[in-house]
Amino acid sequence: MAKCSREQRDRAVDLYVRYERCAADVIRELGYPSRGMLPVWYRERLEEERTGVPSRRGERYRRHTDEQKRAAVDPLPRTRQAPETHHARARLSEKP
């Protein structure tokens, strides 16, 4: 799914309002967004205007801290040997 910039969303919503909330006309002119996404952007714009708090849609957020990422990729201490594979056991049994 392609992500649209804030400017692209604003342009689409402006046209949506100008075209009397006709999603097909906006999509025909811009080539984006999907028919279902445009009303969502419109509702977000209304909410932003009502509350004065900008939408955080599209912002990246960090799920994990750098420390958590490092801990995830640091090698774990080996407490036991890896089990032999089926092929390795078969080769051992073939030896005279």
C-alpha positions as CSV (number, residue, x, y, z in Angstrom):
1,M,0.0,0.0,0.0
2,A,1.4,3.4,-1.0
3,K,1.6,6.0,1.6
4,C,0.6,9.6,0.8
5,S,2.3,12.6,2.2
6,R,0.4,15.1,4.3
7,E,0.3,17.5,1.4
8,Q,-1.2,14.9,-0.8
9,R,-3.9,14.1,1.8
10,D,-4.7,17.8,2.2
11,R,-5.0,18.2,-1.6
12,A,-7.3,15.2,-1.9
13,V,-9.5,16.4,1.0
14,D,-9.7,19.9,-0.4
15,L,-10.9,18.5,-3.7
16,Y,-13.3,16.2,-1.9
17,V,-14.9,19.2,-0.3
18,R,-14.9,21.2,-3.6
19,Y,-16.5,18.3,-5.5
20,E,-19.2,18.0,-2.8
21,R,-17.8,14.8,-1.3
22,C,-17.7,12.9,-4.6
23,A,-14.8,10.4,-4.1
24,A,-15.0,9.3,-7.8
25,D,-14.2,12.8,-9.1
26,V,-11.2,13.2,-6.8
27,I,-9.8,9.8,-7.6
28,R,-10.3,10.4,-11.3
29,E,-8.4,13.7,-11.1
30,L,-5.6,12.6,-8.7
31,G,-5.3,8.9,-9.2
32,Y,-5.4,8.4,-5.5
33,P,-6.6,7.6,-2.8
34,S,-8.8,4.6,-2.6
35,R,-12.5,5.1,-2.4
36,G,-12.6,4.1,1.2
37,M,-9.6,6.1,2.4
38,L,-10.9,9.5,1.2
39,P,-13.8,9.7,3.7
40,V,-11.4,8.6,6.5
41,W,-9.1,11.5,5.6
42,Y,-12.1,13.8,5.5
43,R,-13.3,12.7,9.0
44,E,-9.7,13.2,10.3
45,R,-9.7,16.7,8.9
46,L,-13.0,17.5,10.6
47,E,-11.7,16.1,13.9
48,E,-8.5,18.2,13.5
49,E,-10.5,21.4,12.9
50,R,-12.8,20.6,15.9
51,T,-10.0,19.8,18.4
52,G,-7.1,21.7,17.0
53,V,-4.9,18.7,17.4
54,P,-3.2,17.5,14.2
55,S,-3.6,13.9,13.1
56,R,-0.6,11.6,13.7
57,R,-1.5,9.4,10.7
58,G,1.5,8.4,8.7
59,E,4.0,9.3,11.4
60,R,6.6,6.7,12.1
61,Y,6.9,5.5,15.6
62,R,9.5,3.4,17.3
63,R,8.2,0.1,18.6
64,H,11.5,-0.9,20.2
65,T,14.3,1.1,21.8
66,D,17.9,0.8,20.5
67,E,18.8,-1.2,23.6
68,Q,16.0,-3.7,22.9
69,K,17.1,-4.0,19.3
70,R,20.7,-4.7,20.3
71,A,19.6,-7.3,22.9
72,A,17.6,-9.1,20.2
73,V,20.5,-9.5,17.9
74,D,23.3,-10.1,20.4
75,P,24.2,-13.8,20.3
76,L,22.7,-15.8,23.1
77,P,25.0,-17.9,25.2
78,R,24.9,-21.6,24.1
79,T,23.9,-23.8,26.9
80,R,23.7,-27.0,24.9
81,Q,24.8,-28.2,21.5
82,A,22.5,-28.1,18.6
83,P,20.9,-31.5,17.9
84,E,22.3,-33.5,15.0
85,T,20.4,-33.5,11.8
86,H,18.9,-36.6,10.3
87,H,21.6,-36.7,7.6
88,A,24.5,-36.4,10.1
89,R,23.2,-39.3,12.1
90,A,22.7,-41.4,8.9
91,R,26.4,-40.7,7.9
92,L,27.6,-41.8,11.3
93,S,25.7,-45.1,11.1
94,E,27.2,-45.9,7.7
95,K,30.8,-45.7,9.0
96,P,32.3,-49.2,9.4
